[in-house]
């Protein structure tokens, strides 16, 4: 059974960089059939896609966050990571890592989610 | 980039049917699959419909999905409404570069 687990600081100061890692177990992050990504949800609000990475390192970012986001993969550790720079209180959210199928290779829904981790931006 | 618009909330009595719409702002709704997720408080979302109208194993057949090209929208229908269906529901689609979520619809079972 595939499992995704987010890890990283739960508190980040304004203007600093938020860093999270997702560890994948029970399956390989090097699969050609899946994208890996980050999604966030501010308290009481809806889901927002942050970005996606393919095992090859190809990345796709939400245009509204693109200037501040970096997602990278470490296939040797079966992990992928998120960095979000210059954070403000508006970046306070539950951050989920997730897996999504590549069209024509797997079902295109997000079929596995991490449990989510709350990151608060505050001094 | 396109947007997906959902009603903020819907409510209905147990045993009744609710339908949630998800309207795509630009580009054809049929050009990329639509998925629907259910999210209960404190939990990660789970898929109730994928690829327009497919139900994952374990999801009751009370849940169904469809798309309508004339209105450029997708719909999630929950029939025989139960109290356990009370949750937030999100539609989601994608294009070549982006993943897009609708704003979410809160379903209340009266």
Interface residues (C-beta under 8 A of the other chain):
Chain A: X37 X39 X46 X47 X48 X49 X52 X60 X62 X63 X96 X100 X103 X107 X108 X109 X110 X111 X113 X114 X115 X116
Chain B: X1 X32 X33 X35 X37 X39 X44 X45 X46 X47 X50 X51 X54 X88 X90 X92 X94 X97 X98 X99 X100 X101 X102 X103 X104
